[in-house]
Amino acid sequence: MAEEALIVGVTGIGGNNIAQELLKAGLTVHGLTRKPGITIPGVHHIYGDVLDPASLNRAIADINVTHLFFCTWSKQNSEAENIKVNGAMLQNTVDALKSKKSMEHAVLITGLKHYLGPFEAYAATPMETPFKESQPRLPIENFYYTQEDILFKAAAEQGYSWSVHRPHTMIGWALGNAMNMGVTLAVYASICKETGRPFVFPGSKEQFNGVTDVTDARLLARHALWSATAPTAKNEAFNTVNGDVFRWRQLWRLLAEYFGLQDPGYPSQMIPLESKMADADEIWAGMVTKYGLAPYRASEIASWWHTDADLGRQVETFADMGKSRNAGFREVQVTPDSFFDLFDRLREAKIIPPR
């Protein structure tokens, strides 16, 4: 039987890059979204709502799904609502797959909030770094835990294997994504260069000076394909990070140099982007006209709030990849190149101005 992948959330930063990797590996790729919009060459786009079981069942009725990649989530106002909504999204998906005797493996993408806790209790009682998959769950409600339990139960009942990936902040190609720090910092730096504003690090002193890491979405895609196919990866959870570590005070200087800006050093206090960039749409509109950029609003492609949450943490955050190394996945991504490759692509696509 030919391998057919279903990616839920195919246009997001994780799903988009996973789709590219699966296509290169020769899989037939079906990408589920709620409605037509962004299209990815080579992907069979299908439309349905994972919160509407009837539409979901119609969307996948004629597909012999062998591999599921669940890469989406919906931010709610409380963790109780996150659990209810995001749990239902995955539950409806695995329920729709019950009739698919072709199912071999399901991949769930979550994140390091597994160790940090949900947004409403973010980093209140974080685990010790480096985060390891063997650490027990935090004694707190977390929709990641709910989704894991749904996946474990469905896989056991329906007879397929599973893997879970816990990436850190993802850096990579995706537009309009709610969690895209790479594009957000590119927009921020471009506005600073255009207006003469200082390219000030917006987060906490602890993040500026502490050890951290990120996840290149391309590495996540390769890791997800590996976990879906390698016998040593079956029924395991894996951290997914670049494999190197850095300090923002080091990387910030490199980002500034890329954009031809000065690094002013750490300011006297945190200056969150969400307030600092309140006028970004107005400024960006002028830049779109001046440089012939793609007609996006800054608020459509930059996620100020999420970047503030990541950079505003007051605890050290990085993850261990030893479990993956021992199981056979040994790839490493150099972090500055994750940013520079993305910035180059954004320039080529006329999303941000030329040098």
BALOBA-1460 file (C-alpha; in Angstrom, 3 decimals):
// residues 355
<rec num="1" residu="m" x="0.000" y="0.000" z="0.000"/>
<rec num="2" residu="a" x="1.288" y="3.454" z="-0.888"/>
<rec num="3" residu="e" x="1.976" y="5.733" z="2.060"/>
<rec num="4" residu="e" x="-0.479" y="8.607" z="2.372"/>
<rec num="5" residu="a" x="0.033" y="11.300" z="4.977"/>
<rec num="6" residu="l" x="-2.645" y="13.537" z="6.455"/>
<rec num="7" residu="i" x="-1.297" y="16.805" z="7.879"/>
<rec num="8" residu="v" x="-3.711" y="18.723" z="10.082"/>
<rec num="9" residu="g" x="-2.561" y="22.343" z="10.077"/>
<rec num="10" residu="v" x="-0.600" y="22.064" z="6.855"/>
<rec num="11" residu="t" x="-0.209" y="25.824" z="6.282"/>
<rec num="12" residu="g" x="1.349" y="26.513" z="9.688"/>
<rec num="13" residu="i" x="5.066" y="26.720" z="10.324"/>
<rec num="14" residu="g" x="5.354" y="23.083" z="11.398"/>
<rec num="15" residu="g" x="2.859" y="21.582" z="8.966"/>
<rec num="16" residu="n" x="4.211" y="23.465" z="5.947"/>
<rec num="17" residu="n" x="7.771" y="22.273" z="6.535"/>
<rec num="18" residu="i" x="6.676" y="18.716" z="7.337"/>
<rec num="19" residu="a" x="4.746" y="18.664" z="4.055"/>
<rec num="20" residu="q" x="7.884" y="19.629" z="2.132"/>
<rec num="21" residu="e" x="9.897" y="16.866" z="3.783"/>
<rec num="22" residu="l" x="7.242" y="14.193" z="3.214"/>
<rec num="23" residu="l" x="6.953" y="15.137" z="-0.441"/>
<rec num="24" residu="k" x="10.715" y="14.787" z="-0.842"/>
<rec num="25" residu="a" x="10.447" y="11.319" z="0.728"/>
<rec num="26" residu="g" x="7.852" y="10.285" z="-1.860"/>
<rec num="27" residu="l" x="4.716" y="10.229" z="0.280"/>
<rec num="28" residu="t" x="1.353" y="11.361" z="-0.995"/>
<rec num="29" residu="v" x="0.484" y="14.339" z="1.186"/>
<rec num="30" residu="h" x="-3.026" y="15.527" z="2.021"/>
<rec num="31" residu="g" x="-3.211" y="18.822" z="3.874"/>
<rec num="32" residu="l" x="-6.301" y="19.634" z="5.919"/>
<rec num="33" residu="t" x="-7.343" y="23.222" z="6.562"/>
<rec num="34" residu="r" x="-10.694" y="24.782" z="7.349"/>
<rec num="35" residu="k" x="-10.995" y="26.733" z="4.112"/>
<rec num="36" residu="p" x="-9.087" y="27.492" z="0.903"/>
<rec num="37" residu="g" x="-6.176" y="29.900" z="1.261"/>
<rec num="38" residu="i" x="-2.452" y="29.221" z="1.084"/>
<rec num="39" residu="t" x="-1.592" y="26.335" z="-1.233"/>
<rec num="40" residu="i" x="1.594" y="24.254" z="-1.182"/>
<rec num="41" residu="p" x="2.789" y="22.760" z="-4.481"/>
<rec num="42" residu="g" x="2.485" y="18.975" z="-4.459"/>
<rec num="43" residu="v" x="0.042" y="18.855" z="-1.529"/>
<rec num="44" residu="h" x="-3.519" y="17.655" z="-2.056"/>
<rec num="45" residu="h" x="-5.446" y="20.302" z="-0.153"/>
<rec num="46" residu="i" x="-8.659" y="19.194" z="1.516"/>
<rec num="47" residu="y" x="-11.022" y="21.249" z="3.609"/>
<rec num="48" residu="g" x="-12.755" y="20.441" z="6.842"/>
<rec num="49" residu="d" x="-13.011" y="21.603" z="10.447"/>
<rec num="50" residu="v" x="-11.561" y="19.361" z="13.157"/>
<rec num="51" residu="l" x="-14.191" y="20.795" z="15.505"/>
<rec num="52" residu="d" x="-16.926" y="19.618" z="13.104"/>
<rec num="53" residu="p" x="-16.783" y="15.811" z="12.881"/>
<rec num="54" residu="a" x="-19.143" y="15.658" z="9.912"/>
<rec num="55" residu="s" x="-17.025" y="17.982" z="7.773"/>
<rec num="56" residu="l" x="-13.858" y="16.175" z="8.863"/>
<rec num="57" residu="n" x="-15.279" y="12.786" z="7.918"/>
<rec num="58" residu="r" x="-16.308" y="14.094" z="4.502"/>
<rec num="59" residu="a" x="-12.871" y="15.598" z="3.900"/>
<rec num="60" residu="i" x="-10.947" y="12.364" z="4.493"/>
<rec num="61" residu="a" x="-13.577" y="9.869" z="3.298"/>
<rec num="62" residu="d" x="-11.642" y="8.750" z="0.212"/>
<rec num="63" residu="i" x="-8.118" y="8.849" z="1.654"/>
<rec num="64" residu="n" x="-6.268" y="5.737" z="2.827"/>
<rec num="65" residu="v" x="-4.343" y="7.547" z="5.547"/>
<rec num="66" residu="t" x="-1.230" y="5.702" z="6.717"/>
<rec num="67" residu="h" x="0.412" y="8.540" z="8.688"/>
<rec num="68" residu="l" x="-1.174" y="11.387" z="10.638"/>
<rec num="69" residu="f" x="0.763" y="14.559" z="11.479"/>
<rec num="70" residu="f" x="-1.243" y="16.740" z="13.885"/>
<rec num="71" residu="c" x="0.353" y="20.207" z="13.830"/>
<rec num="72" residu="t" x="-2.366" y="22.651" z="14.834"/>
<rec num="73" residu="w" x="-3.831" y="24.241" z="17.936"/>
<rec num="74" residu="s" x="-6.342" y="26.942" z="18.839"/>
<rec num="75" residu="k" x="-5.493" y="29.498" z="21.542"/>
<rec num="76" residu="q" x="-8.284" y="30.024" z="24.059"/>
<rec num="77" residu="n" x="-8.752" y="32.430" z="26.956"/>
<rec num="78" residu="s" x="-8.007" y="29.880" z="29.686"/>
<rec num="79" residu="e" x="-6.243" y="26.562" z="29.983"/>
<rec num="80" residu="a" x="-9.549" y="24.893" z="30.823"/>
<rec num="81" residu="e" x="-10.848" y="26.086" z="27.454"/>
<rec num="82" residu="n" x="-7.576" y="25.097" z="25.772"/>
<rec num="83" residu="i" x="-8.042" y="21.586" z="27.119"/>
<rec num="84" residu="k" x="-11.647" y="21.436" z="25.986"/>
<rec num="85" residu="v" x="-11.105" y="22.819" z="22.480"/>
<rec num="86" residu="n" x="-7.682" y="21.400" z="21.612"/>
<rec num="87" residu="g" x="-8.576" y="18.065" z="23.155"/>
<rec num="88" residu="a" x="-11.712" y="17.931" z="20.996"/>
<rec num="89" residu="m" x="-9.719" y="18.811" z="17.880"/>
<rec num="90" residu="l" x="-7.442" y="15.808" z="18.308"/>
<rec num="91" residu="q" x="-10.182" y="13.502" z="19.570"/>
<rec num="92" residu="n" x="-12.333" y="14.225" z="16.537"/>
<rec num="93" residu="t" x="-9.364" y="13.565" z="14.265"/>
<rec num="94" residu="v" x="-8.441" y="10.189" z="15.750"/>
<rec num="95" residu="d" x="-12.136" y="9.239" z="15.825"/>
<rec num="96" residu="a" x="-12.419" y="10.015" z="12.110"/>
<rec num="97" residu="l" x="-9.452" y="7.711" z="11.497"/>
<rec num="98" residu="k" x="-11.064" y="4.724" z="13.230"/>
<rec num="99" residu="s" x="-12.367" y="3.425" z="9.920"/>
<rec num="100" residu="k" x="-8.937" y="3.723" z="8.280"/>
<rec num="101" residu="k" x="-7.448" y="0.253" z="8.592"/>
<rec num="102" residu="s" x="-4.472" y="1.658" z="6.685"/>
<rec num="103" residu="m" x="-3.271" y="3.737" z="9.679"/>
<rec num="104" residu="e" x="0.309" y="2.969" z="10.721"/>
<rec num="105" residu="h" x="1.537" y="5.921" z="12.783"/>
<rec num="106" residu="a" x="0.417" y="9.243" z="14.271"/>
<rec num="107" residu="v" x="2.713" y="12.182" z="15.043"/>
<rec num="108" residu="l" x="1.621" y="14.880" z="17.501"/>
<rec num="109" residu="i" x="3.451" y="18.219" z="17.640"/>
<rec num="110" residu="t" x="3.238" y="19.977" z="21.016"/>
<rec num="111" residu="g" x="6.058" y="22.034" z="22.566"/>
<rec num="112" residu="l" x="8.210" y="22.958" z="25.534"/>
<rec num="113" residu="k" x="5.182" y="24.224" z="27.460"/>
<rec num="114" residu="h" x="5.107" y="20.553" z="28.407"/>
<rec num="115" residu="y" x="7.898" y="21.548" z="30.837"/>
<rec num="116" residu="l" x="7.071" y="25.230" z="31.342"/>
<rec num="117" residu="g" x="3.319" y="25.065" z="31.881"/>
<rec num="118" residu="p" x="0.470" y="26.819" z="30.051"/>
<rec num="119" residu="f" x="0.341" y="30.537" z="29.320"/>
<rec num="120" residu="e" x="-1.755" y="31.369" z="32.403"/>
<rec num="121" residu="a" x="0.863" y="29.733" z="34.664"/>
<rec num="122" residu="y" x="3.800" y="30.128" z="32.297"/>
<rec num="123" residu="a" x="7.159" y="29.237" z="33.863"/>
<rec num="124" residu="a" x="5.637" y="29.497" z="37.348"/>
<rec num="125" residu="t" x="7.134" y="26.139" z="38.372"/>
<rec num="126" residu="p" x="9.432" y="25.178" z="35.488"/>
<rec num="127" residu="m" x="11.397" y="21.962" z="35.437"/>
<rec num="128" residu="e" x="15.172" y="21.918" z="35.723"/>
<rec num="129" residu="t" x="17.158" y="22.487" z="32.540"/>
<rec num="130" residu="p" x="18.044" y="20.893" z="30.280"/>
<rec num="131" residu="f" x="14.509" y="19.580" z="29.820"/>
<rec num="132" residu="k" x="14.494" y="15.809" z="29.410"/>
<rec num="133" residu="e" x="11.674" y="13.602" z="28.163"/>
<rec num="134" residu="s" x="12.032" y="11.419" z="31.265"/>
<rec num="135" residu="q" x="10.926" y="14.256" z="33.572"/>
<rec num="136" residu="p" x="7.421" y="13.775" z="35.004"/>
<rec num="137" residu="r" x="4.550" y="16.028" z="34.050"/>
<rec num="138" residu="l" x="3.984" y="19.200" z="36.017"/>
<rec num="139" residu="p" x="1.139" y="18.912" z="38.583"/>
<rec num="140" residu="i" x="-0.962" y="21.393" z="36.625"/>
<rec num="141" residu="e" x="-3.583" y="21.357" z="33.887"/>
<rec num="142" residu="n" x="-2.027" y="21.449" z="30.434"/>
<rec num="143" residu="f" x="-3.723" y="20.744" z="27.117"/>
<rec num="144" residu="y" x="-0.537" y="19.055" z="25.879"/>
<rec num="145" residu="y" x="-1.053" y="16.350" z="28.501"/>
<rec num="146" residu="t" x="-4.684" y="15.952" z="27.471"/>
<rec num="147" residu="q" x="-3.710" y="15.564" z="23.825"/>
<rec num="148" residu="e" x="-1.021" y="13.024" z="24.666"/>
<rec num="149" residu="d" x="-3.493" y="10.915" z="26.614"/>
<rec num="150" residu="i" x="-6.002" y="11.034" z="23.746"/>
<rec num="151" residu="l" x="-3.299" y="9.937" z="21.310"/>
<rec num="152" residu="f" x="-2.005" y="7.124" z="23.530"/>
<rec num="153" residu="k" x="-5.519" y="5.715" z="23.996"/>
<rec num="154" residu="a" x="-6.493" y="5.945" z="20.334"/>
<rec num="155" residu="a" x="-3.260" y="4.358" z="19.120"/>
<rec num="156" residu="a" x="-3.606" y="1.464" z="21.548"/>
<rec num="157" residu="e" x="-7.241" y="0.855" z="20.615"/>
<rec num="158" residu="q" x="-6.774" y="1.241" z="16.863"/>
<rec num="159" residu="g" x="-3.463" y="-0.581" z="16.557"/>
<rec num="160" residu="y" x="-1.010" y="2.012" z="15.252"/>
<rec num="161" residu="s" x="2.152" y="3.518" z="16.722"/>
<rec num="162" residu="w" x="2.674" y="7.132" z="17.781"/>
<rec num="163" residu="s" x="5.362" y="9.736" z="18.440"/>
<rec num="164" residu="v" x="5.225" y="13.134" z="20.146"/>
<rec num="165" residu="h" x="7.511" y="16.078" z="19.342"/>
<rec num="166" residu="r" x="8.216" y="18.928" z="21.753"/>
<rec num="167" residu="p" x="9.853" y="21.769" z="19.808"/>
<rec num="168" residu="h" x="10.974" y="25.060" z="21.320"/>
<rec num="169" residu="t" x="10.271" y="28.357" z="19.525"/>
<rec num="170" residu="m" x="10.066" y="27.487" z="15.838"/>
<rec num="171" residu="i" x="12.019" y="29.434" z="13.246"/>
<rec num="172" residu="g" x="11.090" y="28.928" z="9.602"/>
<rec num="173" residu="w" x="8.971" y="29.778" z="6.618"/>
<rec num="174" residu="a" x="5.284" y="30.447" z="7.256"/>
<rec num="175" residu="l" x="3.226" y="33.600" z="6.904"/>
<rec num="176" residu="g" x="0.301" y="34.537" z="9.111"/>
<rec num="177" residu="n" x="1.386" y="32.063" z="11.774"/>
<rec num="178" residu="a" x="0.590" y="32.950" z="15.379"/>
<rec num="179" residu="m" x="3.922" y="31.689" z="16.715"/>
<rec num="180" residu="n" x="6.530" y="32.818" z="14.198"/>
<rec num="181" residu="m" x="9.390" y="34.595" z="15.957"/>
<rec num="182" residu="g" x="11.660" y="34.589" z="12.898"/>
<rec num="183" residu="v" x="9.297" y="36.618" z="10.733"/>
<rec num="184" residu="t" x="8.376" y="38.812" z="13.705"/>
<rec num="185" residu="l" x="11.995" y="39.795" z="14.336"/>
<rec num="186" residu="a" x="12.543" y="40.394" z="10.617"/>
<rec num="187" residu="v" x="9.606" y="42.821" z="10.542"/>
<rec num="188" residu="y" x="10.778" y="44.493" z="13.752"/>
<rec num="189" residu="a" x="14.344" y="44.935" z="12.462"/>
<rec num="190" residu="s" x="13.114" y="46.231" z="9.103"/>
<rec num="191" residu="i" x="10.948" y="48.847" z="10.830"/>
<rec num="192" residu="c" x="13.877" y="49.871" z="13.047"/>
<rec num="193" residu="k" x="16.076" y="50.332" z="9.998"/>
<rec num="194" residu="e" x="13.395" y="52.302" z="8.157"/>
<rec num="195" residu="t" x="12.557" y="54.618" z="11.053"/>
<rec num="196" residu="g" x="15.921" y="54.900" z="12.780"/>
<rec num="197" residu="r" x="14.549" y="53.392" z="15.962"/>
<rec num="198" residu="p" x="17.055" y="51.437" z="18.078"/>
<rec num="199" residu="f" x="16.954" y="47.668" z="17.610"/>
<rec num="200" residu="v" x="16.395" y="47.012" z="21.299"/>
<rec num="201" residu="f" x="16.034" y="43.502" z="22.680"/>
<rec num="202" residu="p" x="12.421" y="43.503" z="23.936"/>
<rec num="203" residu="g" x="12.569" y="40.712" z="26.489"/>
<rec num="204" residu="s" x="13.846" y="39.956" z="29.955"/>
<rec num="205" residu="k" x="17.388" y="40.289" z="31.255"/>
<rec num="206" residu="e" x="17.303" y="36.581" z="32.101"/>
<rec num="207" residu="q" x="16.595" y="35.662" z="28.488"/>
<rec num="208" residu="f" x="19.152" y="38.135" z="27.167"/>
<rec num="209" residu="n" x="21.946" y="36.623" z="29.258"/>
<rec num="210" residu="g" x="20.793" y="33.045" z="29.820"/>
<rec num="211" residu="v" x="21.353" y="29.866" z="27.822"/>
<rec num="212" residu="t" x="18.549" y="28.924" z="25.443"/>
<rec num="213" residu="d" x="17.790" y="27.192" z="22.140"/>
<rec num="214" residu="v" x="15.244" y="27.226" z="19.301"/>
<rec num="215" residu="t" x="13.855" y="24.810" z="16.713"/>
<rec num="216" residu="d" x="14.373" y="25.187" z="12.989"/>
<rec num="217" residu="a" x="11.112" y="24.088" z="11.336"/>
<rec num="218" residu="r" x="13.127" y="22.218" z="8.701"/>
<rec num="219" residu="l" x="14.812" y="20.143" z="11.401"/>
<rec num="220" residu="l" x="11.417" y="19.490" z="13.011"/>
<rec num="221" residu="a" x="10.190" y="18.191" z="9.652"/>
<rec num="222" residu="r" x="13.114" y="15.784" z="9.300"/>
<rec num="223" residu="h" x="12.728" y="14.676" z="12.910"/>
<rec num="224" residu="a" x="8.990" y="14.058" z="12.418"/>
<rec num="225" residu="l" x="9.579" y="11.968" z="9.276"/>
<rec num="226" residu="w" x="12.231" y="9.986" z="11.130"/>
<rec num="227" residu="s" x="9.975" y="9.325" z="14.131"/>
<rec num="228" residu="a" x="7.146" y="8.230" z="11.832"/>
<rec num="229" residu="t" x="9.287" y="5.629" z="10.093"/>
<rec num="230" residu="a" x="12.143" y="4.514" z="12.376"/>
<rec num="231" residu="p" x="11.450" y="1.405" z="14.485"/>
<rec num="232" residu="t" x="13.475" y="2.908" z="17.358"/>
<rec num="233" residu="a" x="11.149" y="5.924" z="17.516"/>
<rec num="234" residu="k" x="7.826" y="4.141" z="17.882"/>
<rec num="235" residu="n" x="5.695" y="5.079" z="20.885"/>
<rec num="236" residu="e" x="8.132" y="7.675" z="22.182"/>
<rec num="237" residu="a" x="8.134" y="11.396" z="22.955"/>
<rec num="238" residu="f" x="11.064" y="13.508" z="21.759"/>
<rec num="239" residu="n" x="12.362" y="17.005" z="22.362"/>
<rec num="240" residu="t" x="13.027" y="18.680" z="19.021"/>
<rec num="241" residu="v" x="15.555" y="21.510" z="19.121"/>
<rec num="242" residu="n" x="18.467" y="22.551" z="16.921"/>
<rec num="243" residu="g" x="21.039" y="20.783" z="19.046"/>
<rec num="244" residu="d" x="23.145" y="23.851" z="19.792"/>
<rec num="245" residu="v" x="22.626" y="26.498" z="22.471"/>
<rec num="246" residu="f" x="23.181" y="30.247" z="22.535"/>
<rec num="247" residu="r" x="22.614" y="33.427" z="24.522"/>
<rec num="248" residu="w" x="20.389" y="36.120" z="23.057"/>
<rec num="249" residu="r" x="23.018" y="38.744" z="23.836"/>
<rec num="250" residu="q" x="25.267" y="36.902" z="21.346"/>
<rec num="251" residu="l" x="22.646" y="36.226" z="18.688"/>
<rec num="252" residu="w" x="21.079" y="39.695" z="18.916"/>
<rec num="253" residu="r" x="24.365" y="41.234" z="17.798"/>
<rec num="254" residu="l" x="24.418" y="38.929" z="14.739"/>
<rec num="255" residu="l" x="20.807" y="39.750" z="13.862"/>
<rec num="256" residu="a" x="21.571" y="43.461" z="14.114"/>
<rec num="257" residu="e" x="24.574" y="43.077" z="11.803"/>
<rec num="258" residu="y" x="22.460" y="41.220" z="9.231"/>
<rec num="259" residu="f" x="20.078" y="44.178" z="8.992"/>
<rec num="260" residu="g" x="22.807" y="46.813" z="9.136"/>
<rec num="261" residu="l" x="21.778" y="47.929" z="12.613"/>
<rec num="262" residu="q" x="23.593" y="48.625" z="15.860"/>
<rec num="263" residu="d" x="23.041" y="46.464" z="18.923"/>
<rec num="264" residu="p" x="22.416" y="48.966" z="21.738"/>
<rec num="265" residu="g" x="22.798" y="46.356" z="24.478"/>
<rec num="266" residu="y" x="20.239" y="45.509" z="27.094"/>
<rec num="267" residu="p" x="17.891" y="48.405" z="27.975"/>
<rec num="268" residu="s" x="17.063" y="49.506" z="31.497"/>
<rec num="269" residu="q" x="13.834" y="47.476" z="31.434"/>
<rec num="270" residu="m" x="11.741" y="45.202" z="29.245"/>
<rec num="271" residu="i" x="10.067" y="46.994" z="26.323"/>
<rec num="272" residu="p" x="7.544" y="44.500" z="24.888"/>
<rec num="273" residu="l" x="7.009" y="44.512" z="21.142"/>
<rec num="274" residu="e" x="3.221" y="44.499" z="21.408"/>
<rec num="275" residu="s" x="3.261" y="48.057" z="22.776"/>
<rec num="276" residu="k" x="6.444" y="49.179" z="21.018"/>
<rec num="277" residu="m" x="5.023" y="48.144" z="17.611"/>
<rec num="278" residu="a" x="1.529" y="49.574" z="18.092"/>
<rec num="279" residu="d" x="2.027" y="51.727" z="14.978"/>
<rec num="280" residu="a" x="3.636" y="48.950" z="12.904"/>
<rec num="281" residu="d" x="0.756" y="48.540" z="10.435"/>
<rec num="282" residu="e" x="0.867" y="52.214" z="9.480"/>
<rec num="283" residu="i" x="4.646" y="52.209" z="9.038"/>
<rec num="284" residu="w" x="4.610" y="48.922" z="7.159"/>
<rec num="285" residu="a" x="1.987" y="50.132" z="4.707"/>
<rec num="286" residu="g" x="4.365" y="52.869" z="3.633"/>
<rec num="287" residu="m" x="7.205" y="50.367" z="3.303"/>
<rec num="288" residu="v" x="5.070" y="48.049" z="1.165"/>
<rec num="289" residu="t" x="4.533" y="50.912" z="-1.279"/>
<rec num="290" residu="k" x="8.113" y="52.194" z="-1.130"/>
<rec num="291" residu="y" x="9.814" y="48.820" z="-1.683"/>
<rec num="292" residu="g" x="7.142" y="46.989" z="-3.696"/>
<rec num="293" residu="l" x="6.605" y="44.387" z="-0.990"/>
<rec num="294" residu="a" x="3.891" y="41.747" z="-0.868"/>
<rec num="295" residu="p" x="0.708" y="43.457" z="0.358"/>
<rec num="296" residu="y" x="0.600" y="42.204" z="3.932"/>
<rec num="297" residu="r" x="-0.088" y="44.200" z="7.067"/>
<rec num="298" residu="a" x="2.636" y="43.915" z="9.699"/>
<rec num="299" residu="s" x="0.066" y="42.447" z="12.087"/>
<rec num="300" residu="e" x="-0.698" y="39.680" z="9.587"/>
<rec num="301" residu="i" x="2.848" y="38.339" z="9.503"/>
<rec num="302" residu="a" x="4.317" y="39.365" z="12.881"/>
<rec num="303" residu="s" x="3.201" y="37.795" z="16.164"/>
<rec num="304" residu="w" x="4.244" y="40.430" z="18.675"/>
<rec num="305" residu="w" x="2.469" y="38.833" z="21.648"/>
<rec num="306" residu="h" x="4.018" y="35.405" z="21.174"/>
<rec num="307" residu="t" x="7.536" y="36.740" z="20.698"/>
<rec num="308" residu="d" x="7.035" y="38.842" z="23.844"/>
<rec num="309" residu="a" x="6.011" y="35.690" z="25.739"/>
<rec num="310" residu="d" x="9.097" y="33.808" z="24.568"/>
<rec num="311" residu="l" x="11.621" y="36.576" z="25.091"/>
<rec num="312" residu="g" x="10.026" y="37.801" z="28.310"/>
<rec num="313" residu="r" x="10.539" y="34.563" z="30.224"/>
<rec num="314" residu="q" x="12.526" y="34.980" z="33.403"/>
<rec num="315" residu="v" x="13.765" y="31.405" z="33.533"/>
<rec num="316" residu="e" x="16.379" y="29.512" z="31.566"/>
<rec num="317" residu="t" x="14.893" y="27.329" z="28.842"/>
<rec num="318" residu="f" x="16.629" y="24.697" z="26.756"/>
<rec num="319" residu="a" x="16.086" y="21.022" z="25.996"/>
<rec num="320" residu="d" x="18.210" y="17.901" z="25.790"/>
<rec num="321" residu="m" x="18.361" y="15.842" z="22.568"/>
<rec num="322" residu="g" x="20.150" y="12.810" z="24.006"/>
<rec num="323" residu="k" x="17.146" y="10.523" z="23.661"/>
<rec num="324" residu="s" x="16.924" y="11.181" z="19.920"/>
<rec num="325" residu="r" x="20.682" y="10.762" z="19.513"/>
<rec num="326" residu="n" x="20.571" y="7.368" z="21.195"/>
<rec num="327" residu="a" x="17.643" y="6.307" z="19.004"/>
<rec num="328" residu="g" x="19.461" y="7.248" z="15.790"/>
<rec num="329" residu="f" x="18.520" y="10.846" z="14.934"/>
<rec num="330" residu="r" x="21.729" y="12.862" z="15.058"/>
<rec num="331" residu="e" x="21.056" y="15.948" z="12.944"/>
<rec num="332" residu="v" x="22.056" y="19.390" z="14.224"/>
<rec num="333" residu="q" x="21.072" y="22.812" z="12.881"/>
<rec num="334" residu="v" x="23.294" y="25.873" z="13.431"/>
<rec num="335" residu="t" x="20.944" y="28.429" z="14.971"/>
<rec num="336" residu="p" x="22.151" y="31.701" z="13.379"/>
<rec num="337" residu="d" x="21.690" y="30.074" z="9.977"/>
<rec num="338" residu="s" x="18.081" y="29.262" z="10.870"/>
<rec num="339" residu="f" x="17.441" y="33.003" z="11.093"/>
<rec num="340" residu="f" x="19.639" y="34.087" z="8.183"/>
<rec num="341" residu="d" x="18.186" y="31.471" z="5.794"/>
<rec num="342" residu="l" x="14.692" y="32.625" z="6.702"/>
<rec num="343" residu="f" x="15.574" y="36.310" z="6.300"/>
<rec num="344" residu="d" x="17.104" y="35.615" z="2.880"/>
<rec num="345" residu="r" x="13.950" y="33.824" z="1.781"/>
<rec num="346" residu="l" x="11.749" y="36.648" z="3.087"/>
<rec num="347" residu="r" x="13.797" y="39.095" z="1.023"/>
<rec num="348" residu="e" x="13.582" y="36.939" z="-2.106"/>
<rec num="349" residu="a" x="9.795" y="36.746" z="-1.706"/>
<rec num="350" residu="k" x="9.584" y="40.515" z="-1.152"/>
<rec num="351" residu="i" x="8.067" y="40.086" z="2.292"/>
<rec num="352" residu="i" x="10.705" y="42.361" z="3.827"/>
<rec num="353" residu="p" x="12.760" y="45.119" z="2.133"/>
<rec num="354" residu="p" x="16.054" y="44.497" z="0.324"/>
<rec num="355" residu="r" x="19.360" y="45.284" z="2.009"/>
